[in-house]
């Protein structure tokens, strides 16, 4: 499965208002089916994380963790996903971030199949 960037404000707002929530210690995730067969990601980092350098680093690390987790998925329905990073993500080793991303995506798949 492919991963793409979710860029339009209207798309991000739709996910935020209508999407299902998955909470994790490292991030908060909202997702909504998009019917495209592609998972599109938007990663946000609140100012409470610190200065721009640390926020950007957190965003890059989470985006890469989800990109590698998405690459391991079989083709399926597409989603628009908005991820908000939490302070704990900055100090977490990258393999743990990848595992958390894979767990969240698996949880998302289970929730959609049962709904």
N, C-alpha and C positions, 0 to 999 in steps of 0.2 A: 504494500500500500504506500502511496505517496503522502508526503507532508508538504503543505504550502503555508504561506503566511496569510493570516486574516488581517486585512488592512483597513477596510472601510468602517468608519465610525458607526454607520447604520447597522452593519452586520454585527459589530461588537455589542452595540446596545441591544439588539434583538437577542443575542445569546445571553446577555446579562439579565434581561428581564424575563425571558421565556425558558431558559435552559435549566437542565437538571443540575443539582449541586453534588459535588463530591469533596469532602473535607479531608485534608491530610495535614500532618504536623509540619510539612515543608511547603505546602501550597494549598490554595483553594482553587477548585476547578469548576467551571460551568460549561456544559456542553449541550448542543442542540443538533439534531439531524439536519443535514443540508441537501441530501439527495444527489450529491455530486460524485460519490465514490472516492472522495479525497478528504483527508483530515486537514483542516485549516486551523492554524494556531495563532493566537495573540497572547503575548506574555506581558504582564504589567508588574511594576514594582513601585509600591507606595513610597512617598518621601520619608516615611518613618524608618526605612531601611538605612538611611544615611545619605551621603553625598552621591553625586551622579556616577562616580567611578564604581562604587559598590553596587548601586542599583543596576547599572549596565552589566556588570559582571554576573550578578544574580540572574538577570534576564537571559544572558547568553548561555549560562550553564543549564538553566531549565529548558530553554529552547532546544539545545543540543541533546539533552537527556530524553526529551519527548520525541525528537526527530529519530533518534536511534531506536526507541521503543516502537515507534510507528513503523519503521522499516521492517521490523520483525513480525508484523501482523500480516495475516492473510487478507486478501481483498474482501471487503465487506462494505456496509453502508458508510457513507461519509458523515463527518461531524464538523461543526464549527466549535472550537474549544477556546475558551478564555481562561488563562491561568494567572493567578495573582500570587506572587512569591511571598514567602514569609521569612523573617530574619534567620531562622534556623537553616534555611537552604544555603546561605552563604558559607557556612562552616562545614557543611556536610560533604563527605568524600563523594567524588563523582560516581563511583559504582553504586553507592546507596541512592543517589538521585535517579540513576537509570532504573534501579529496581523499584523505586517509588513510582516513577512514571509508568512503568510496565504494569504495576499493580493497579494504578488508577485507570489506565486504559482497559484492563481486563474487567475491572468493576463496572466501567461504563458499558462495555459490551454485554455483561450479564444483565444490567439494569434495563437496557433497551430490549433485549430478547424476552425478558419476563413481563415487560409492560404491554 
